[in-house]
Amino acid sequence: MQELNPVTDRRWPEFVSRQSDASIFHTQEWLKAISKTYGYEPVAFTTSCGEELDNALVFCRISSWLTGRRLVSLPFSDHCQPLASGSDLAEILRDLKSQRRSKQQKYIELRPVSINGFGDAESDLVKSESFSFQRIDLRPEAKAIYSGFHESCIRRKIKRAERESLVYESGRSEELLKKFRHLLLLTRRRHKLPPQPAAWFQNIVDCLGDMVTIHVASKDTIPVASIITLSYKKTLVYKYGCSDGQFSNMGGTALLFWRAIQQAKVAGMEQFDLGRSDHDEPGLIAFKEHLGATSSELNYYRDPARPIKEVSVKSSTSVSSLAREALIRLPDSLLAGVGQLLYRHIG
């Protein structure tokens, strides 16, 4: 097994471009954004011995005084399919598992979309978490996609947004990012959670360039909803969404998804990856399905098995009920500061 740095290795972009299972999360740009924001070390492992890469499994090395050392493929990424299969994948995992104790790593985590083709490696995997995963097929005509939206939950809201004359903007300007971050803070406060670091979103924009789009819907000059999408090859990815609860009845979020789909159709995209949803968020799952998405199971795997108690941004062990109540009373600057400190440890 060979080790390489996917951010600096000149072979990595070409290798990823050849892989049908590669996503935006495998790219150098995404890995750079993670590394710049959180200080994690991107690393890839391969059985390839020649000049050209034939397979690889990409991780980030995380070292935290709070949550320990671990290999995660990949933090802050909904999924990351191994770009290796069969005996190659089995060899890489076997070597990583044998090194885990000597490197004092708590665990190794994989986040594959599918374990088809894992071969012998499948028997060594232990499921640690499960999510609902939604995707929309963008190959039908736009009219057919619109007809597939739920009448009252989506189409009616889009019409309401149009009646309200909501203004739609998209791009990656500083002004749009500022509007997104304002809405994100409102949303995270509503959910009693700290927002992700401001630097994370700035680095996504700086590193991914034209692969990232910020979509904003406004009532007059007031931003009411925003989403961030990423694009790679023929896939559009929904990554973040937020809104002002005072204007939720105006249909801003539904309008943004419809506009994003329309743009994706023009760009020749074939799939809209809506990302993972926690099973305890049935409302979010229903919203995505009302957009015409199909749902499947998304499983994460760890070696060794996931412990019963573990630090998580949503778990009672990291953010207790009392702490979450206290969070929403913090001034904006302090609430953002909590996120800056916390997210470094939970990737």
For each residue, the residues with C-beta under 8 A, 3 or more apart:
1: 45 46 47 91 92 95 96
2: 45 46 47 48 49
3: 43 44 45
4: 9 11 12 43 44 45 46 56
5: 8 9 42 43 44
6: 9 12 28 31 42 43 44 56 58
7: 12 28 31 32 35 42
8: 5
9: 4 5 6 12 44
10: 13
11: 4 14 15 51 52 53
12: 4 6 7 9 15 16 28 44 53
13: 10 16 17 27 28
14: 11 17 18
15: 11 12 18 19 52 53 56 83
16: 12 13 19 22 26 27 28 83
17: 13 14 22
18: 14 15
19: 15 16 22 26 83
20:
21: 81 82 83 113
22: 16 17 19 26 27 81 83 232 233
23: 26 79 80 81 232 235 237 273
24: 27 30 208 211 230 231 232 235 237
25: 30 74 77 78 79 80
26: 16 19 22 23 30 58 80 83
27: 13 16 22 24 30 31 208 211 232
28: 6 7 12 13 16 31 32
29: 32 33 207 208 209 211
30: 24 25 26 27 33 34 74 77 207 208 230
31: 6 7 27 28 34 35 42 58 60 74
32: 7 28 29 35 36 203 207
33: 29 30 36 37 200 203 204 206 207 208
34: 30 31 37 38 40 42 60 74 75 76 347
35: 7 31 32 38 39 40 41 42 60
36: 32 33 199 203 207
37: 33 34 197 199 200 203
38: 34 35 62 75 76 200 343 344 347
39: 35 344
40: 34 35 60 61 62 75 347
41: 35 60 61
42: 5 6 7 31 34 35 58 59 60 61
43: 3 4 5 6 58 59 60 61 71
44: 3 4 5 6 9 12 56 57 58 59
45: 1 2 3 4 56 57 59 92 95 96
46: 1 2 4 53 54 55 56 57 84 88 92
47: 1 2 54 55 84 88 91 92
48: 2 52 53 54 55 56
49: 2
50: 54
51: 11
52: 11 15 48
53: 11 12 15 46 48 56
54: 46 47 48 50 88
55: 46 47 48 83 84 85 88 89 92
56: 4 6 15 44 45 46 48 53 83 84
57: 44 45 46 73 82 83 84 89 92 93
58: 6 26 31 42 43 44 73 74 80 83
59: 42 43 44 45 71 72 73 74 108
60: 31 34 35 40 41 42 43 71 72 73 74 75 347
61: 40 41 42 43 69 70 71
62: 38 40 67 69 70 71 72 75 347
63: 68 69
64: 67 68 69 344 345
65:
66: 311 345
67: 62 64 70 106 310 311 345 346
68: 63 64 105 106
69: 61 62 63 64 103 104 105 106
70: 61 62 67 105 106 107 108 109
71: 43 59 60 61 62 96 100 105 107 108 109
72: 59 60 62 75 108 109 111 347
73: 57 58 59 60 80 82 109 110 111
74: 25 30 31 34 58 59 60 77 80 111
75: 34 38 40 60 62 72 347
76: 34 38 200 347
77: 25 30 74 80 111
78: 25 111 133 237 239 273 275 276 298
79: 23 25 111 112 113 133 276 298
80: 23 25 26 58 73 74 77 110 111 112
81: 21 22 23 112 113 114
82: 21 57 73 85 89 110 112 118
83: 15 16 19 21 22 26 55 56 57 58
84: 46 47 55 56 57 88 89 92
85: 55 82 88 89 117 118 119
86: 89 90 117 118 119 120 121
87: 90 91 119 120
88: 46 47 54 55 84 85 91 92
89: 55 57 82 84 85 86 92 93 118 119 121
90: 86 87 93 94 118 119 120 121 124
91: 1 47 87 88 94 95
92: 1 45 46 47 55 57 84 88 89 95 96
93: 57 89 90 96 97 108 121 124 303
94: 90 91 97 98 124
95: 1 45 91 92 98 99
96: 1 45 71 92 93 99 100 108
97: 93 94 100 108 124 303
98: 94 95
99: 95 96 102 103
100: 71 96 97 103 105 107 108 303
101: 104 105
102: 99
103: 69 99 100
104: 69 101
105: 68 69 70 71 100 101 108
106: 67 68 69 70
107: 70 71 100 302 303 304 306
108: 59 70 71 72 93 96 97 100 105 302 303
109: 70 71 72 73 128 300 301 302
110: 73 80 82 125 300 301 302
111: 72 73 74 77 78 79 80 298 300
112: 79 80 81 82 115 118 299 301
113: 21 79 81 133 298
114: 81 117
115: 112 118 122 125 299 301
116:
117: 85 86 114
118: 82 85 86 89 90 112 115 121 122 125
119: 85 86 87 89 90 122
120: 86 87 90 123 124
121: 86 89 90 93 118 124 125
122: 115 118 119 125
123: 120
124: 90 93 94 97 120 121 303
125: 110 115 118 121 122 301 303
126: 301 302 303 304 305 306
127: 130 299 300 301
128: 109 300 301 302 305 306
129: 299 300 306
130: 127 279 297 298 299 300
131: 276 277 278 279 297 298 299 300
132: 276 277 278 279 285 295 296 297 298
133: 78 79 113 275 276 277 295 296 297 298
134: 274 275 277 285 288 289 293 294 295 296
135: 271 272 273 274 293 294 296
136: 145 261 271 272 274 291 292 293 294
137: 140 270 271 294
138: 145 236 261 264 265 269 270 271 272
139: 270
140: 137 144 145 148
141: 144 145
142: 145 146 261 262 265
143: 146 147
144: 140 141 147 148
145: 136 138 140 141 142 148 149 261 265 292
146: 142 143 149 155 258
147: 143 144
148: 140 144 145 292
149: 145 146 153 154 155 158 258 290 291 292
150: 153 154 155 290 291
151: 154 155 156
152: 155 156
153: 149 150 156 157 254 286 287 290
154: 149 150 151 157 158 254 257 258 290 291
155: 146 149 150 151 152 158 159
156: 151 152 153 159 160 251
157: 153 154 160 161 251 253 254 255
158: 149 154 155 161 162 251 254 255 258
159: 155 156 162 163 251
160: 156 157 163 164 249 250 251
161: 157 158 164 166 217 250 251 252 254 255
162: 158 159 165 166 255
163: 159 160
164: 160 161 219 250 251
165: 162 219
166: 161 162 217 218 219 224 250 251 252 255
167: 217 218 219 220
168: 215 216 217 255 256 259
169: 176 215 216 218
170: 176 213 214 215 216 259 260 263
171: 176 213 214
172: 176 177 205 209 210 212 213 214
173: 176 177 214
174: 177 178
175: 178 179
176: 169 170 171 172 173 179 180 214 216 226
177: 172 173 174 180 181 201 202 205 214
178: 174 175 181 182
179: 175 176 182 183 214 216 218 223 226
180: 176 177 183 184 201 214 216 223 226 228 240 242
181: 177 178 184 185 195 198 201
182: 178 179 185 186 223
183: 179 180 186 187 223 224 225 226 242 243 244
184: 180 181 187 188 195 196 201 226 240 242
185: 181 182 188 189 195 332 335 336
186: 182 183 189 190 242 243 244 245
187: 183 184 190 191 241 242 243 245
188: 184 185 191 193 194 195 242 335 339
189: 185 186 192 327 328 335
190: 186 187 245
191: 187 188
192: 189 324 325 327 328
193: 188 313 314 319 324 327
194: 188 313 327 335 336 338 339 342 343
195: 181 184 185 188 198 335 336 339
196: 184 200 201 339 343
197: 37 200 201 336 339 340 343
198: 181 195 201 202 336 340
199: 36 37 202 203 340
200: 33 37 38 76 196 197 203 204 343
201: 177 180 181 184 196 197 198 204 205 228 240
202: 177 198 199 205 206
203: 32 33 36 37 199 200 206 207
204: 33 200 201 207 208 212 228
205: 172 177 201 202 208 209 212 214
206: 33 202 203 209
207: 29 30 32 33 36 203 204
208: 24 27 29 30 33 204 205 211 212 230
209: 29 172 205 206 212
210: 172
211: 24 27 29 208 230 231 232
212: 172 204 205 208 209 228 229 230 231
213: 170 171 172 228 229 230 231 260 263
214: 170 171 172 173 176 177 179 180 205 226 227 228
215: 168 169 170 226 227 228 229 256 259 260
216: 168 169 170 176 179 180 223 225 226 256
217: 161 166 167 168 223 224 225 226 252 253 255 256
218: 166 167 169 179 221 222 223 224
219: 164 165 166 167 222 224 247 250 252
220: 167
221: 218
222: 218 219 244 247
223: 179 180 182 183 216 217 218 226 244
224: 166 183 217 218 219 243 244 247 250 252
225: 183 216 217 241 242 243 244 247 252 253 255 256
226: 176 179 180 183 184 214 215 216 217 223 241 242 243 256
227: 214 215 238 240 241 242 253 256 257 260
228: 180 201 204 212 213 214 215 238 239 240 241
229: 212 213 215 236 237 238 239 260
230: 24 30 208 211 212 213 236 237 239
231: 24 211 212 213 235 236 237 264 267 269
232: 22 23 24 27 211 235 237
233: 22
234: 268 269 270 271
235: 23 24 231 232 269 270 271 272 273
236: 138 229 230 231 260 261 264 269 271 272 273
237: 23 24 78 229 230 231 232 272 273 275
238: 227 228 229 241 257 260 272 273 274 275
239: 78 228 229 230 275
240: 180 184 201 227 228
241: 187 225 226 227 228 238 253 256
242: 180 183 184 186 187 188 225 226 227
243: 183 186 187 224 225 226 247 248 252 253
244: 183 186 222 223 224 225 247 248
245: 186 187 190 248
246:
247: 219 222 224 225 243 244 250 252
248: 243 244 245 252 253
249: 160
250: 160 161 164 166 219 224 247
251: 156 157 158 159 160 161 164 166 254 255
252: 161 166 217 219 224 225 243 247 248 255 256
253: 157 217 225 227 241 243 248 256 257
254: 153 154 157 158 161 251 257 258
255: 157 158 161 162 166 168 217 225 251 252 258 259
256: 168 215 216 217 225 226 227 241 252 253 259 260
257: 154 227 238 253 254 260 261 291
258: 146 149 154 158 254 255 261 262
259: 168 170 215 255 256 262 263
260: 170 213 215 227 229 236 238 256 257 263 264 272
261: 136 138 142 145 236 257 258 264 265 272
262: 142 258 259 265 266
263: 170 213 259 260 266 267
264: 138 231 236 260 261 267 269 272
265: 138 142 145 261 262 268 269
266: 262 263
267: 231 263 264
268: 234 265
269: 138 231 234 235 236 264 265 272
270: 137 138 139 234 235
271: 135 136 137 138 234 235 236
272: 135 136 138 235 236 237 238 260 261 264 269 293
273: 23 78 135 235 236 237 238
274: 134 135 136 238 277 288 291 293
275: 78 133 134 237 238 239
276: 78 79 131 132 133 298
277: 131 132 133 134 274 281 284 285 288
278: 131 132 281 284 314
279: 130 131 132 282 285
280:
281: 277 278 284 285
282: 279 285 286
283: 286 287
284: 277 278 281 287 288
285: 132 134 277 279 281 282 288 289 295
286: 153 282 283 289 290
287: 153 283 284 290 291
288: 134 274 277 284 285 291 293 295
289: 134 285 286 292 293 294 295
290: 149 150 153 154 286 287
291: 136 149 150 154 257 274 287 288
292: 136 145 148 149 289
293: 134 135 136 272 274 288 289
294: 134 135 136 137 289
295: 132 133 134 285 288 289
296: 132 133 134 135
297: 130 131 132 133
298: 78 79 111 113 130 131 132 133 276
299: 112 115 127 129 130 131
300: 109 110 111 127 128 129 130 131
301: 109 110 112 115 125 126 127 128
302: 107 108 109 110 126 128 305 306
303: 93 97 100 107 108 124 125 126
304: 107 126
305: 126 128 302
306: 107 126 128 129 302 310
307: 310
308:
309: 317
310: 67 306 307 315 317
311: 66 67 315 317 318 345 346
312: 315 317 318 346
313: 193 194 318 319 342 343 346
314: 193 278 318 319
315: 310 311 312 318 319
316: 319 320 321
317: 309 310 311 312 320
318: 311 312 313 314 315 342 346
319: 193 313 314 315 316 323 324 327
320: 316 317 323 324
321: 316 324 325
322: 325 326
323: 319 320 326 327
324: 192 193 319 320 321 327 328
325: 192 321 322 328 329
326: 322 323 329 330
327: 189 192 193 194 319 323 324 330 335 338
328: 189 192 324 325 335
329: 325 326
330: 326 327 334 335 338
331: 334 335
332: 185 335 336
333: 336 337
334: 330 331 337 338
335: 185 188 189 194 195 327 328 330 331 332 338 339
336: 185 194 195 197 198 332 333 339 340
337: 333 334 340 341
338: 194 327 330 334 335 341 342
339: 188 194 195 196 197 335 336 342 343
340: 197 198 199 336 337 343 344
341: 337 338 344
342: 194 313 318 338 339 345 346
343: 38 194 196 197 200 313 339 340 346 347
344: 38 39 64 340 341 347
345: 64 66 67 311 342
346: 67 311 312 313 318 342 343
347: 34 38 40 60 62 72 75 76 343 344
